[in-house]
């Protein structure tokens, strides 16, 4: 065998095979990033995932595809993409995503040259960037961290295979391909030095990217980028029309809906009601926002970044500022638990304001998460009524409730819709009979009536997500439930209370939102899941001129039907691995997504303070070392000094021993990792002596022996020690000659 053994390398065929399967792996990563997008391309993305997985695990099937197939597939693919764009107009995001997916599938399967390999990288990067921009998810950071080293490795292989003008499509021979064989060959050529260098390059890329992100000036773009504001459908329980059971369906979903970043847990009430939308019209088991609440003048549209309110001012300001992160696809209505002074968005937004019911909504349901700040955040039990509410309800006292119940809704504008009963005479008689049995005086206020009605519902019905009695006769499901049911969910309790209150002459409306949440102590924020969706009631209290929140749904932890005592939603605490993982997401939102100019200034100040503190501590430590040396020089044998001397000696001995045993330690690593030339202590030691002897005139035979140890077959340290002894003597001999020459007088 030659003394200068060549380093093991992958063959050209193996490099092409590795390049092909790495392209499939990159495509798999790109399609994974597109899964959260609701762009109507789910089947195509799923098809891409399946094909990329098959191309990764079983790449040999490509050898059975005729070469003519790829020539015909290109024009056909262009026709499909063009037709998709034409049929999807004016929408272009969905066909754009489908186009990219189809192109990646084609490029992954078909043979590729250098330019087409680069196209695969760019197309996959496009998928990751689009998914990251639209979802702004923490998963995007993880996917980019996986994509970057994969792309760097693929570019490295492309450079190895580059033949300039001679480059052409290489037809890979898959007949004898085996994953185990390719993996073994890659492991054989693996070099620790190249891996460390690649890791260092990756670290440099991440560091530079982080610095650019931190240092890049933030610009206040007053307008949105329209094509990035993708909309989707709201959950049925959080839209303008809610049927019985819609909110209950949401309760079966354990995914996260809201993350609320608050100064501390102390600002939260025992039960936090996250009020979202008000439904004042009812018909046959469906609550919805009446037409008057959907149109002007009760609903107005504005384009603002800051919404100022006159609900809180002066001494009533709480000073509590919370940031609410709302996941995509929940609703366009914003969770606002009560009064506030300011709602602040990250950029200008098209917002719909329904001041009559204290509701704020976006113009559409966002597909990605959305955040906003609420200053002077309050959690209300009572909501102020507008002037129109008080005036109309005062006039309603002289109006027969039967006239309002029979009035046409088109002519009956809000807030009179909160008194309308769109029921048959038999259903109204049922409600009237229940109200008569409550034994509530006609002059009773809303709170007294609410307590009596809630007590009746509690005694008559139990809580269950599987209600009964709704289809047991009658034309209205709530009336049927009141007559024949025994258990029900929150919508039935709230709906029954609304109908009973309206029949008794009390304006009432259903409210939908979330109740409660769980506290994450790792980063101190509230986490609200979809399962905490809830429905409750607001009843108008004419004596106090406001709307009183009533939750008629029974709770085992609440012993009184007093409406001033809230339903026990249950504040829980997150724990375990999920709390730690989800805390990374809130850090992503805080530190990356919401990183603005103020954060840059704060970070710069923090960096300056840290540097100043570091140098101050360094000065103190140096001064302490100086004082110690002075004290040691004055009395070196004090007890405290002896302990320090012993520790220093132990440290010196440890460092010296580690240096002397460095080749032994490398030998252990070499035996654990395997046959790696970069870790072989014999080769490393031979290389060290060759560098030293290269500068002096040494025995040619000794140089050849050292070169054999460095580049030849692997040898044990025991067999190489005689050669190393000769090399050490040669170095010492040359060193002695140099010292004698330097000390001799010049003539």
N, C-alpha and C positions, 0 to 999 in steps of 0.2 A: 504494500500500500504506500502511496506517496506520502512523504513527510509533511507536506503542506496540504492537509486534507481540505477539500472544498466544503463550504458551508451548504447544508441541505437547503434546497429551494423547491417551490412548487413549480410544476410544469405549466406550460402555456395552457394546456387543456384544463388543468385543475384550476388555474386562475379564472378562466372563462366560466367554469362551473360555479366557482365561488361567487363570481360577480353576478351570475344569473340568480342564484338563490338569495343573495343579499338584496337584489332588486325586489324580489318577492316579499322579503321580510320588511323592506321599507314601505312597500305598497300596503302590506297588512297594517302597519303602524298608521299610515295615512287614512285608510278606511276606518280604522278604530276611532280616529279623531273626529270623523264626520258623523258618527252614530248619534250624538246628542242633538244634532241639527234637525229641526222639524221643517224641512224644505220640500217635502213631497217626493223625496228620492230614496226612500227606505228600501224598496226592492232592489234598486240598482246597487246601492251601497252593500246590501246583504250579498248580492251576487258577486260583487268585487271581493268581499271578505272570503267567500267560499273558494273562489278561483285563486286568490292569492295564497290561501292556506294550502290548497292542493298543489300549487306550483312550488311552494316552499317544502312541503313534506314529500311529495312525489314528483320531482322535476323530470323524472325519466319519461313521463307520459308525453312530453313535448316532442320526443324523437319519432313518435308515431303520427305526428301531424304533417301532412304533405306540405312541401315548400310553396306550392301554388296557393294554398289557403291564405297565407299571409299577404300575398299580392292582391287577392280578391277582397280580403277583409278590410283593407285600408279604404278604398272608395266606398264600399258599403257602409263603413262606419261614418264617413263624412256625410253620406245621405241621411243616415239615422239622426245624426247630431243636428243637421240643418233642419230636418222636419220637426224635431223636438223644439227647436227655438221658434220656428214659425207657429206651431200649434200652442206654444206657451205664452206668446206675446199678450199683454205687455210685461208679464213677469219674466225676469231673466236670471234671477239667482238660482232657481231650481234647475233649469236646463244647463246653466253654467256648471253647477256641481255635477250633474249627470254626465256632461261632456268630459270633465276632468277625470271622473271615475272610469269612463269607457276608454279614454286614452291611456290611462295607467294600466288597465287590464290588457289592452293591446300591446303596449310596450313591455309589459312583464312577460307575456307569453311569447311574443315574436323574437327572433334573433335580433341582436342590437349591435351597432357600431358605437364608436366613442361619442358622437353627437347625440345619439338616441339614449345612451346611458345618462348623459347630462340632463336630457329631457325628463327622464324618470325622476331624478333628484329634484328638479325644479317643480314638476307637477306634484310630487308628494309634499314638498315644502309649501306649495300653494294651498293644499288641503289643510295642513296644520295651521297655517297663518289665518285662513278664512275661519276655520273652526275656533281658533283662539280669539279672534276679533269678535265673533258673534256670540260666543258663550262666556268669554273672559273667565274661564274656569281654571282652578288650580291644576286640573288634569293637563291643561295645555303646557304648563311649565314642565311637568313630568315627561310629557310626550316629546317636547323639544330637547330635553336632556338625553332622551334615548335616541332621538333622530340625529343629533349633532355628531356623536362619535361614529354612528353607523354611516352617515354621509361622508365623514372624513376617511373612514376605512375604504368605502367604495371608490372615492376619488383617488385614493392611493393605488388601488388595484387598476383603475382606469389608466393612471399614469404609467404603471408598469407594463400595461399592454399596448400603450400608444406607440405606433410605428410611423407617425407623421402622415405623409401623403400616401404611404403604402397601406394605411389602415383600411380595413374593409370588414364587412359582416362575417363573423366566424360562426360556422355551423357546429354547434357543440355535439359531441358524440356521447349520448346518454346511455348507450346500450349496457355498459359495464359500470354505470355509476352506482355507488353505494354511499349513503350518508356516513356510515361508520368509517369507511376508508378515507373519505375526505376529511372528516374530523380528526382522524389519526394523523394524516399528513399535515394538517394545519398545526396540530400540537407539536409535531416534530420540528417544524420550522419556527415555532414561536420563540421570540427573543425578548428576554426581560428588558433589555436596554431600549428596544423599540417601543415596548409597551409603556415603559416609564416616560420615554420621550413623548409618546402620543398622549399620555395622561397629563403631562406638563403642558402640551399644546392646548389640550381641551380646557385645562384650568386657566390658561391665558385667555382663551376665547371667552369663557364664562366671566372672568374678571373684567376684561375690557368691555364686554356687553353690559355688565352691571354698572361700571363707571359711566359709560355713555348714557345709560338709562337715568342715573342719578344726576349727571351734570347737564343733560340736554335741557334747555329752557322750556318751560311749560307755556303754551299759548292758549289764550282764552278764545276758543272757536265758538262764536255766538250762534252758529247754525249747525245743525246736525248734518251728518253725511247720509242722505236719504237711503241709499241702497244698503247701508249697514243697519238701518233700523228695521229689522225684519219682525213681522208680527205673526201671531199664531192665535189659536182659539183658547179662550179662558176655560177653566174647569166649570162644569155646569152649575155647581153650587155657588159660584162667585160671579155670575153674570146677571144681566138685567131681569132674567126670568128664572125662577127656581121652582122646580116641581118637588113634591114630597119625595124624599129619599135621595135627592141630589147631594145634600150636605152629608148625609150618612155614608154615601159612597166615598166621599173624600176622607171620612174618618177611617176607612179601611186602608188608606195609603199611609205608610210610615215614613215616606220621604220628607225631606226638610223643605219647608215653605219660606220661613223667615229666619234671619239672624239679626238680633237687635243689640247693637253696641251701646251700652249705657255706662255712665260714670261708675256706678256700683250697683249691687243688688238691693241696696237700701231704698233706692228711688222707686222700686216696683211695689205695687200693692200686693196684698195676699193673693188676689186673683186679678190678672190683667186681661181685660176685654179689648181685643184688637179689632175695633169697629171698622168695617169696610164699606158696606152699601146698605141702603134703606129701601125696602120694598113696601109700597103702600097700597097696591091694588091686588085683589084676590079674585080668583075664579076657578072653581072646580079643581082644587088641589094644587093650584099654581099661584105663587106669589111673584109679583113683578113690579118694576117701577112704572108708575102710571105715565100716560102720554104727556101730561103737563110737566112732569119731572124730567122728561127727555128733551124738551124743547125750550126755547126762550119764552119768557124772560127768566124762568127759574134755573135754566142751565145756560151758562155762558162759557165760551171758549176764549182762552188767552194763550199767548206765547211768552212765557217768562222763565227766568231762572230762579227767582225768589218770590214766594207768595207770602205777603204780609197780612196778618189778621188783627182785628180789633178785639179778639176774644180775651187776650191777656195783655195787660199794660200796667205800668206803674208798680205799685207794691205787690200786685198779684203775680209778678214774674217769679217762677220757681228757679230759674237759672239752670234747669236740667236740659241738656242737649243730648239727643240720642240719634244714632245713625242706623237706619233700617235697611237691611239688605234683603231684597225680595227676589226669590228665584223666578225664572221665566215660566210662562204658561200658567201662572196662578190666576191673575185677574188684572184688569186695568185699573181697578179701584185700589187706592192706597190705604193700608192699615193705619188709622189714626185713632188712638184710644180716647182722645178728648181734646180739650182746648190747647191752643198753641199760639205762639206769637209769630213764628216764621217757619215756613217749609222751604228748604234750600236744595236745589238740584245741582248735579255736577255740570250741567250745561243747559242751554235754553231748551225748553220742552213745550210741546203743545198740550195744554192742560184744560180739562173741563171742570168747572166749579159749579156745584149744586149747593149754594149757600143756604137754601131753605132747609136742608136736612144735614148740613155740615159734612158734605161728602166731597172728596177730591178724586179725580180720575185722570188717567192719561188718555190720549186719543186712540190708543190701540194696546193690545196685549203684547208685551215684549216677549221675544223668544229667549233672550238671554237675561241674566240677572240684572237687577236695577237697584240703585241705592239713592237715598235722600236723607237729609238731616232735618230734624225737628227741634226747634229751639223752644225753651220753656214748655216742655212736654208735660201734659197733665193727663190723669186718668179719671174721667168723669163718671159719676153716678147719675147726674142730671145734665141735660143739654138745653141751652137757652133756646127759646122759641123765637122766631122772627116776628116782626110786626104783623105780617099777613096772617100768621098762625093765630095770634091772640085776637085779631079783629074778626076773622072768619068764624072762629070757634065761639066767640062771644055772640055773634049773630046766629050761630047754629042752635043756641039755647032756646031761641024762640021758634025754631023750625022743627017740625015733626021729624023724628028719626026715620019714620016710614017713608017720608018724601025723599030723604037723602038716600035711603037704601034702594029706592026704585029709580033714582035719577040716572039719566044717561051719562056714562063716564066722559063722553066727549064734551058735554056741557059742565061736568063736575070736575073742576080743577083742584089740584092740591092746594090746601091741606084737607079739603072736604072729602077727598078720596080715602082718608084715614077713618071715615065713619061709614063708608059704603058697605052694604051687605048684598052681594050679588048671589042671593040664595032664594030657594023656593019658600013659599009660606010655611010649609011643613017644617023645613029646616030652621026657619026663624022661630017657630013655635018651640022647637026643641031647645034652642038657645035661651029663649025666654023662660022656659020651665026651669032650666038649670040656674039661671040668675035669680029667679024667685026663691029657689031653695038655698041660696047663699045667705039670705037674711041680712042684706046690706041696705042701709037706709038710702033713700034717693039723694039725700044731701051729702053722702059720704064722699070724701076726697079720693083722688086716684090711688093713693097709697093704701087706704083702708080697703078699697075694692080689690086692689091687686093682691093683698094678703089673703082675702077671703077666696078669690078665684084660684089662687095658687094652692091654697090648702085643699080645696075641692079636688083639683087635679091630682094632687099628691095622694090623697086618700083613695081615689077612684082608680088610678093607673100606676103602673110601675114602669121603670125605665128599661128599654131593651132596644138593641139595634134591629131586632126582628119583630116588628109590630104586628098586631092582629086586629081584626074587626073592621078594616077599612072597606072591604068589599061585601059586607054582610047586609046589604040593603041600603036604600037611599041613593040619591044622585050625587052627593058630595062626600068625598072620602073622609074629611075631618068630622062631618056630622055623623057619618056611619061609625067612625071610631069612638066618638063621644057616646053613641047609643049602644055599641056592641063590643068595643075593645076592652082590653085589660092591660095592655102594655104598649109603649110607643117610644119613638126617638125624639130628639130635641125639636125637630121641625113640627111634629104633631102637637107637642106641648105648647110651643110658641104659636102655631097656627090656631089651636083651640082657644088659647087665651085671647088672641087678637079678635076672633069672631065673637067670643063672649063679651069682651069689653065693648066692642062696637054696638052690639045689641043693647047693652046697658047704657049707651050714650057717651062712652068714653072714647075719644079718638085714640087709635092704636095702630102701630105699624111693626112689621117684622124687620129685624136687623140681622145681618149675616157677617161673620168674621171668624176670628180665632179666640180661643180662651186658654189662658195659662201658658205653659212652656216649661222648658227645663234649663237649668243654669249650668253653663260649662265653667268650672272653676279654674281650668288651665289658663284661659285667657280672659275670663270674666265677661261673658256675654250670654244673652238669652237665646235659646234655640227653640223655635216653634215648628212643629211638624204638621203635615196635612191632617193627621189623625186628630188634631186639636181643633178642627173646624167645628163651628158651633152656630146655633141660631137662637136668638132671644128676642125680647119685645121692648118697645118704648111706648109708654102710655102718657097722654097729655094730662098734666096736673094743672087744672084751671086756676086753683087757688094760688099756686106759686108761679104760674106762667111759664112752665118749662116742661120738658119731656123727661119722664122718670124711667130709668132702665129697670126692667123686671125680667128675671130669669125663672120661668115657671118649670124648668126641667128639674126633676127631683135629684137630690144628692144625699148620699148616706152621711156625709160629714156635716151637713147643715140641718140643724134641728128646728129651725123656725122658717115659716113661710113669709116672713117680713121681707118685702122687696128691697129694703135697704141692705140686706145681707146677701152677698153675692153667692152665686153657684161656686162650689169648690172645684176649681179646675185642677188644682194640685200642682204646686211648684216642686219639681223634682231636680235632681242633680245628675249630670252626666258623669260617667266614670269609665275606667278601663281604657282599652286601646282606642275606642271610637272617639272619646273626648280628646285624646292627643292628636289623632288624625284630623278631626274636624277643626281643631284649633289652628292647624296649618292653613286651612281655608280662610279663616277670619284674618290671619296674618297676611295672606295673599291679598285679600280685599283692602286691608288697612295700608300695607306697606308698598304694594305694587300697583294695584288697580286705581286706588284713590290717591296715588302719589302726586302732589301738586307743588306749586311754587312755595307755598308756606312750609310744606314738608322739606323741601330743599334747604330753605333757610334754617329750619330747626335742626336738620341733619348736619349742616355746616357748623352751626353753633355747638352742637353736641360733639362733633369731631374736634373742634377747637378746644373745648373744655377738656376733652379726654387727653389731647396732646399736652395741654398745659398741666393737667393733673399728673400725667405720666412723668414729665420732666421734674415737677415738684417732688414727686415720690423718689425719683432717681437721685435728685440732689440730697434728699434726706438720707437715702440709703448710703450714698457715697460719704456723706458727713458722718454717718454712724460707723461705717467701716474705718474712716480715719480716726475717730475717737477710740474704736476698739484697738487699732494698731498702736496708738499712743499708750493706752492702758496696758496693752500686752508688753510693749517695750519696757514700761516702768516696772511691771511685776508679772513676768511670764508664767510663773508657776501657781497662780491662783486657781482655785477649783473650777471656776467658770471658764477660764482660758484653757485649761487642760482638756476640758470636754470639747471645746472648739478645735483644738489641735488634733485630737483623736479623730474627729469627724472629717477634718481636712485630709489627714493621712489616709483614712479609709477611702475617701473619694479618689485620691491620687492613685492608690493601689488598684482600685477598681478600674480606673481609666487605663492605667498601664497594663493591667492584666487583660482587659478587653482588646487593647491594641496588639498585645503579644499573641493572643489567641484568635486573632481575626481570621486567620486561614482555617483554624479548626471550626469556627462558627460557620464560615462559608462552606466548609465541607459538610456540615450537618444540613444546611439549607440545600446544598447540591444533592445530597442523598434523598431529601424529602421531595424536592421538586422534580428530580429526574436528571436525565443527561442533558444539562444545559451548559454550553461552553462559557456563557457569561458569568456563571456562578462556580465554575470549576476552580478550586483553590490552587491546584497545580498549574493550570494555565495562567491564572492571574499572577502567581508568584514568578513564573517564568517571564511573563511580560514585564514585570517590574525590574528584574535583573537585566533583561535585554535593553531596556531604556537606559539603565546606568552604564552598562558596558559599551553601548553604542558611542559614548563620548570619550572612551579611552581605547588604547590598543590592547586588546585581549586575545587570548589563545583562540585561533579559528575553530579548533575542535570543540572548545567550550561553547562558543556561539552556536555551532551546529546542534549540539546537544540541547541547548536551551530552546532553540527554534523547534526541535522535534517535540519537546515538552509543550510548547506553546501551540503548535499547529498540527501536531501528529495525533495518533490515536490516544485515547485517554489512558492515563497511568495513575497508579496509586501514589500517595504522598511518600510512603516508605521507599519505593523504588526511585523516587525523584530526589530524595534528600542528599545523596552523595553529590549530584550535580549542583544543587543549591549551595552546598558547603564550598565547592570549588569556586562558584561565582562570588560568594561572600568574601572568600580569601582574596580573590582578584580585586574586588572593590576596595577592601581594606588596604591591600598592598599599594594600589594606585593612590589612595588617600594619604598614606604615609609618605610616599614620594612627593606628592604635592606639598605637604606640610614642610618637609625637609628643604625643598626648593625655595619655599617662601621664607624660611628662617635663615638660609645661607646668605652671607654678606655679598653684595655686588661689587665687582672690581671694575 
